[in-house]
Amino acid sequence: MAQFLSPINQFLSPYYDQMSLMLIATLLVIYGDLINKHIKQFIKGYHFLLRSLLFVVLCAFGYGALTLWAAPLFKHIIFYLPYHYRGVAFIGAFLVMGLLAERRRYI
């Protein structure tokens, strides 16, 4: 089995950083509206300018920081897998993202 999976892993291994970033960004696209909805409920009583400022801070800094923090964490988690399963794990994660997007009616 490892002899079939190793070429996939060798092909994908230079791109683990980018694939981790893509997966986290995709998660934020799929579930970002839920996060925004909860934040909107939390800040609905504040003045318009403060709400606008908080929204910009959340989108620019909050999502950016979450992406920069979570992408290396996801890659670190994948590295717990044996070497020849890592590429397949990324492919599986992309398939799961597709299923989640389908479930949330983004596809």
N, C-alpha and C positions, 0 to 999 in steps of 0.2 A: 504494500500500500504506500509506503513512504517513497518508493521509487517513482510512483505516479504523481505524488503531491509535491515532491521536491522541485521539479521544474516550474510549477506554478509559484511556489514560494520564492524561488530564485528570481523569477521575472518580476514579482511584485515587491520584493524586499527593499529596493531603493526608494519606493514610493510610500512607505508606511507613514511617514510624517504627514504627507499630503492627504492620504486616505483617512487618517485619524481626524484631521481638520475637516475634511468633507463630511464625515459621518456626524460630527458634532454640529456642524453648520446645518446639516439636513434635519437633525433632531430639533434644532431651534426653529427652523422653518415650519416643521410639522406641529410643534407644541408652543410656538411663540405666541399665538393668539390666545391660548389659555393663560399664559403668564400675564400677558397684557390685560386680559379680562379681570384677573384677580387684582392686579395693581390698580386698574381703573376703579374697582369697587372700593379699594382701600383709600384712594385719594380723591374720591368724588366730592367730598365736602370742602376741599381747599379752593383757593382762588385760581382763576384761569392761568395766570402767569406761573404760579407755583406748579400747577398740574402739568403745564407745558414743559417747564424746566425739568421736572421729575421724569417725564416721558423721554425727553432727549437724553438725560443722564442714564436712564435705564437702557435705552436702545444703543447709545453710543458706547458707554463705558460698561454697563452691566453685561450685555450680551457679548461684547468684545472680550471682557475679562473672563467670562464664563467659557468662551471658545478657546482662549489662550490657555486657560487652566485645565480644561477638560480634555483637550486633544492629546496632550502628552500623557495624561492619566489613562486615557483609553489605550494608547499605544503601550503603556506600561502593563496594563492588564492583559493585553494580547500577548505580550512577551512572557507571560507565565505559561503559555501553551508550548508544547514541544515545537521545535523549529519547523518541522515539515507540515504542521497544521496551521501555521500563522496566516499564510496566504488564503487558505480555504476559510479561515475564520473571518477574514475581512470580506471575502465574497459573501459569506453567510450573513454578515452584519449589513451589507448593502441590500441583500434580499429582505431581511427583516425591516429595514427602513422603507423599502417599497411596500411591504405589507402594512406597516403602520400608516404610511401615506394613503394607501388605498382605504384603510379602515376609517381614516379621518376625512375621506372624500376629497383628497388633494389630487388624485389621479382619476 
